[in-house]
């Protein structure tokens, strides 16, 4: 039931996507175009390396240039393009950057969310809003896996920014009946991610170069790893179900494969698919790392009738194939 393009829901629907040039945003835009939506991409910085840009897919969309912190600009975009559905993915997503630059992360992730929610509140056209939160919004918890009733208690800058943005979206739903749902996912991976500091693309690049991958942590941290196409399809499914069941406004949903792995186990999975025997170099230099985070996606499976189209191994195979093709072009 997660194949959104099987229904006419998206056909000719004006959809605003923030964070469209990011990893998840790029895949979401592709899926929305396949479903015949009218896609408007909000872009602050032009990112030539983004797969959405380099593939030329962005030329099939309408691009508006501006900042999420500019509420007047957002109200103009929502009004002029008669936006029906908002997919809010824009955020500063890199934990080490957040630790070094807390203020810019708070500006992007927290202020950007409240200005967008307020603009949507003032718009007579917006009917569905999907906000991309994260498992990091839960912070460090003793009880695992996290379910949607787990308190949001981020402590470090990135985690706090996601907790706050999540709560702001819930506040607008509760106080103003804003039609918004919140999606909390684990560590996304997939083709098009050129941030080599992230585990999956960094390891794949190293193994393709026949080099030992280097990891900052001690390798024992446990995480959910989630293939990007399943995340994009899950976001679309949430918007569809919100349209069918308006009482879902304010609800949060976890998306996960339910297969938590340590960093070293994930590297082993990648190496197995790539038939590599190279072992990682473990630097054990990371700080402010939560030891274990993983999610229970039972609520999304039951209420959204969401099921993933891939499993972890299938997602890795597709991801590795993308990077093989990328580097085969001499990059």
N, C-alpha and C positions, 0 to 999 in steps of 0.2 A: 504493500500500500504506500510505499515511499516514492514511487515513480510519478512525480508531479506532472510530467508532460503527458501522462495518459488522460488527463482531464482538461477541459477548456478553461479552467479557472484563471490561468495566467494570460490567456490570449488577449493582446491589446491592453493589458492592465498597466498603467503607469506606476513603475516601481523605482523608488529611490534607494540606491545602494551606497552607503558610506563605507569607506575602506575598500573600495572596489579593486584597487590595484594590489591589495595584499594577497596572501596565499589563499585563504578561504574566500575572500571577495572575488578573486579572479575566477575560481571554479563556480561560485554562485552565479556570477554574471553569465557565464557560459550556459549554465543550466536554465537560467531564466530566458535567455535568447532561444534556446532549443524549445522552450515552452511557449514561445511567441509573445513574450512580455515586451512592453515598451520600457526599456531600461535607461534610467538616468543615473549616471555615476558622479558622485561628489568626490572631487580630487583636490587635495591641498597641494602636495608636491608631485611634480611629474616624475614618474619612476620608469625610465626607459627599459630597465631590466625586468620589469614585471611581465609575467607571461601574458597577461591581458593586453599589454601594450605591444610587446615584441611579436606576438602572434597576429596582430592586426585586429583582434576581436573587439577591441575598444572602439574601433571605427564603426561598429554596428550599433553603438549606443550614443546617447547624448551626454556630453561631458560638461559639467559645470565646475568652475574653479573657485574655491573659496575655503573658508575655515569654519570648522564646527563651532567655534566659540562666538561666531557672529550671528546672533539671533535674527537680526533684520534680514540678513542674507538668506538664512534658512527659511524664514517665513515667505520670502519672495520666491524661492525655488519651489516650495510646497504649493504655493498658490499659482504661479505661472505655468507649472507643468501638471497641475491638478493631480498631485501625487495621491494614489490610492493606498499603496502599501510601502512601508519603510522597512528596510533591512539595515540595521545599525551595527556595522562591524568595525568601524574606524576606531583605532586605539593604538597606543604605544604598547607593544606586546612583548618586548624583550626584557627579561628580568634583570640582567646585569645593568642595562641602560637605566632601568627604573631605580636601581640601587644607587647609581651615580648621579642621576638627574631626577630626583623625586618631583620637583615642582613642574617640570615640563610634562611628566607622566600624569600628574594630577590634573593639569590644565587640559590635556588631551582626553583622558579617560573619564574624569569626573565632570569638569565643566562642560566638555563636549556633549556629555549625556544629558545634563540638565537643560542646556540650551536647546538641544534637539527635542527633548520631551515637551518643553514649553512651547516651542514652535508648532509641534504636532497638536498640542492642546488647543492652540489658537486657530488651527486649520479646520475648515468645515469639510475637507475632502478626505482626510486620512482615516482609513477604516481598520487597518491592521498595522501593527508595529512589532517587529521581532528584534530583540536586543541580544547581542552575543555577549554573554558573560563568560565565566570560566570556572573550572574546578578550584582555581586559586582563590575564588571569592570565599570559599569555606575556611581558608586558613588551615592551621594545624589542628587536627582533631584526634582524639583517642579512639573513637568508634569508627570503624571502616566496614564496608564502603560508605561514602557519603550518600544520603538520600536528600530529597528536596526539603525535608524538615530540619536538616542539620543547620545549626546557626551559622551565619556569615560572620567570620571573625578574623579577617586578614590582619596581619601585623606589620609586615614589611611593605615598602612602597607599592610594588605592583599588586600584591594581594589586596592591600587596602583600597587601591583604586578600583579594583573589580568588585569588592564588597560594596563600596559606596555607589558605583554606577548601578549595580544590581538593585540596591535598596531604593535609589532614586526612581528607577523605572517602576518598581512596585508601589512607591508612594504615589506616583501620578495615576496609576491604575486604581488604587484604593480611594484616593481623595477626589479625583476628577473623572473617574470611570474611563480613563484613557485605554484604548484597546491594545494592550501591549502584553506580550509573553516574553519570558527570559529563558535563554538556552545556555546551559552550562556543560561544557565539553572538556575533555582532557587535552593532551598534547597532540595537536594536529600534525600530520605529515602528509606529503604528497608532492607530485611534480610541480615545479615552478617556484619552490622555496629556495631562494639564493642567499639566505642568511646562513652562512657556513658555520656559525657558532652554535646553531641548533644541532641536536644530536643526529637526527636521521640524515639530512643532507650532508653534514660534515663527515659522517662515517662513510656514506656512499662515495663521496668524492675521494676520500683517502683510499678506499679499497679499489676504486677504479684506477687510481694512480699507483696501485700496489704499494701503498704506504700504510704503516700502522696508524690506526685512528687514535687521536688524543682526546681524553675526556677530562674535564675540570674537576669533577666530583670523585668520590671514592668508588663509584659504580654501584652502590647498594641502594640508592634511592628508588622507590617504587612509584611508577606512574601508569596512567592510562594512555595508550597510544591509539590515535583515532584517525582513520583515513579521510582525507579532506572531502572527497566526493560524497561520502556518507553524511558528513557534517552539513554540506550545502543542501543536500536533499532533505535532511532533517529540518533545517531552517524553513525551507519551502513548505514542508508538510505542516509545520507549526502554524504558518500563516493561513494555510487552507483550513485547518481545523478551527482556528480562531474565528474565521469568517463564518463557519458553520455553527460554532458554539461560542457565542459572545461571552458567556459566563466564564470562559477560560482566562479572561483578562486578569492580569496580575499573577498568573501562575508561572512557575519555573519548572523546567524540565532538564534532566540530565540526559546526555547522549554518550553512550559508551559501548564497547564490545564486551565489557565484563571480563577482560583478560589482563589484569595488571602484571607488569613485568619490571624487574630491576633494569637499571641502565645497562649493566653487563649482559643480562638476558636479551635485551632488545638488540644490542650489538651482535650477539650470537645469532639471533634470528636473521638479521641483515646479512651477516657473513655466510650463513647457510644458504640463503637464496642466491647469493653471488658466488657460491662455491669458493670461498676464500678461507685460508687457514691463518691469516694474520691476526695477531692478538693486540688488544688496545694498550696504549700507554696511559696509566692511571696517575694523574697528577695530584688528586685530592687537595685542590686549592679552592674549591667553591665554598662560599659562605651564605648564610641566610637561606639554606635549602631545607624545605620540609621533607622529612624522611619518607613518608608514604602518603600518597593521595590517589584514590581511585573511586569510581562512581557506580551507583546502582541505577540502571536505566529502566527499571521496571515500570515506572510511571509513564514514561514516553511510549513504551511498547503498548501499554494498556489504553491510555487515554488518547494519545495521538495516533495509535495504530501504526507506530513507526517500527520498521524492521530494516536493518542495514542491508545494503545490496552486496557488500563485500565482507570478507573477514580480514584479519590482520595480515595473513600471508598473501592473500590476493592483493591487498592494498600495497604491500611491500613490492610485489612483483611489478605492479603498474608503475609505482614510483621509481624503482630502479631502472625500468625500461625508459622512462622519461629522461632520467639523467644520462643514461648511455647515449641516447639520441642527442642530448644537449651537448655533451662533450665530444661526440663524433663530429660535430660541426666546427671543431677546432677551438672551442672556448676553454 
